Amino acid sequence: MTGAERYLVPGARHRAEQTIERSRFICTLQRASSAAEAQEFLREMNDEFSDATHNCWAYLIGAPGSTDRIGMSDAGEPHGTAGRPMLTVLQHSGVGDIAAIVTRYYGGTNLGTGGLVKAYGGTVQLALATMSRVERIEYLEMKVTIGYESISALQQLLPRFESSSLHEDYGERATLRLRVPVARAGEMRAALLDATSGRAEITLSEPDARYL
């Protein structure tokens, strides 16, 4: 099993806020599986908080800690004081496919660069602490053709390998389309061949990600 095949993602949009030296910091987190989804989320937050002083953002697409599909912006704050610390927190959160926007309403007191880094990173941490998480699992479809005498054995294997039946066709032999986690497909195939003494006909589709 690799980290890219299953990992935690945000369960739902989540928000937390804190006030630092009279400035109000609001972090909104959301799942984003592409840069386009992250940008759409940003547009929505810019509309909701159109009167804010800043709407700083960062996103990470892919498995936790990924660095190949990331984005960030200080949105008018001094360079390196908002987007970068926000992204750093996301990269160490153990969560993938996540976008964060921290909205600031300036309270009249300058925080300095160190204070801004702490405020933006800390507000993301605050939101992450209470955000729900679900597991993103990458599945593939496994087509299995077996004799009727092997159906019971196959059905017993499904829960063992976190799999389920999508469709069943009963002709001369039984043909079933199964949904199997990519990480368990090799084990499932081996178990099926063992249970049917090598008589099962098995074909695999390309992976398809689903959230659970």
N, C-alpha and C positions, 0 to 999 in steps of 0.2 A: 504494500500500500504506500502511495506517495502522498505528500501533502497537497498536491494539486488535484487529487481525486476526491477528497472530502476535507472540508474545513468549516470553521464557524463564520457566520455572517450575521449582520444585524437582523433581528427578528421583526422589527418595525421601526418607523420613524420615532426618534426619541429626542427629548430636549431637556436641558438643565441650564441653570444660570447662577451667577454669583455677582456680587458687587464688590469692586476693589477700588478704594480711594474715590468713591462716588461714581466711578464708571461702571456701567452695567454691561456684563459679558454674558451672552446667550449662545450656547452651543446646540446646534441641531445636527443630529446624525441620521444617516439613511443608507440603506443598501444601494449600491450602484455596480452593475455588472459591465459597464462600458463607460468610456469617457463621455459619450453623448448623454448617457443617463445622469452622470455627475453634473454636466453643464446645464441640463434641464432643471435639475434640483437647485442649482445655483440661481438660475433665472427666477424660479419660484420664490426662493428666499429673498432675492433682491426686490421682488415685488412686495412681498409681505413686510419686509423691513426697509422700505424705500426711504424712510426718514432717518435711518441709522447713520452714524458717523463712518463706520466701516463694516463691510461684510467680507471677512477674510475666509479663505477656504483651502482645503487640501483633500485629496482623494487617493485611494490605493485600489487598483483593480487587480484581481487575482488572489492568489493564496496569501495568508498572513506573512508580512515581511517582504513582499514583492517589491522590486525596484524598477521593473521594466515598463509598467504602465501606471505612472504617478503624475500628479499635478498639484500645484499649490500657488497661492498668491497672497501677498501682503495687503493688497487692496488699499494702498495709500498709507499704510503704516511704514515706519522706517524699515529699510531692507533687512530681511532676515529675522524680523522680530515676531512674525505671526505665522505665515504659511509654513516655513521650515519647522518651527517647534511643533506645530499642529501635526505635520506629516510624520515627524519623528515619533510622536505619541502613537499615531495610528500604526506605524510599522512595528511597534513593540507591544501592540494590544492583543495579539493572538487572534485577530479578526481580519478577514479578507473582504473584498468587494464592498468597501465602505467609503463614504464621503462625509466630510465634516465642514460645517460652516459656523464660524464664530462671529456673531453680530456684536458690535460695540456701540454703546451710546456714551459719548464722552462726558465725563462728569466735572471737568474743569481743572483736574490735577494731572500733570504730566507724570507718567510712571517711569520714564527712562527706558533705555533699551533692555536692560536686564529685567525690569519690572514687566515690560510688555511680553517678553519671552515666557516668563513665568505665568503671566495671566492667560495668554492664549493657550499654551500647552496645558496649563492646569485646568482650564475650563473644559477642554476636550477630555481630560482624565476624569473630571467630575461627571461628565455625561456618560462616559464609558462604564463607570462604576455601577450604574443602575440600568444600563441598556440591556434589553433581552437579546438572546442569541439563539439561532437555529443552525443546524448543520446543513451545509450545501453538499450534496452527494452527486457525483457524476455517475450516471447509469449508461448501460448499453442494452440493446435488445438481443436476446438469445433465442433463436428458433431451434426447437428440439423435436425430433420425430422419433417416437419409441413404440414398442409393442404395448398392447393393453396390459400385459402382465407387469409392466414397469411403472404404470401410472402412480400407484400408491407410493412406491419408493421415491419417485420424483417429487410428489407432493410433500413428503416428509423432509425433503432437502430444502424446500423453499424458505421456511423460517430460519433454518440454520445458516443460510447464506444471505439473509436480509432481502430475499427476492420475492416476486409475486407474479402471478399469471395475468397476462394482458388479454389473451384470446386463446381459445381452444377449439380445435377442429378434429372431429372424430370420423375418419374414413377407414380405409383398410388398416392404417395405423393411426395412432394419435399424434397430432402435431400441435405443439403449444408454443406461443410466443411469450417469453418471460422477460421481465424487467429485472436486471441484475446489476448491483454496484460494480463499476469497473474494477475496483480493488479486490472484489471477490470472484470475478469471472473465471480466472484460471482454476481456482479451487472448485468452483461450481462445476465447471466442465469435467475436471478430473473425477469428481464425486459421481457425476452422472454416468460417465463411462464405466466407472467401477460398479455402480449399482445395476447397470444393464449388461455387464460382461462385454463392454466395448461395442454394443449393437446400437447405441443411440447415435442418431445423425444430428450434428450440432453446427450451426452457423451463427456468426456474431455480426452485429451491426456496428456502426460508428457510435462513439459515446454521445450522450445527450444529457446535459446538466439539468437537474431539478432541485428545488429547495424543499426541505422537509422541516 
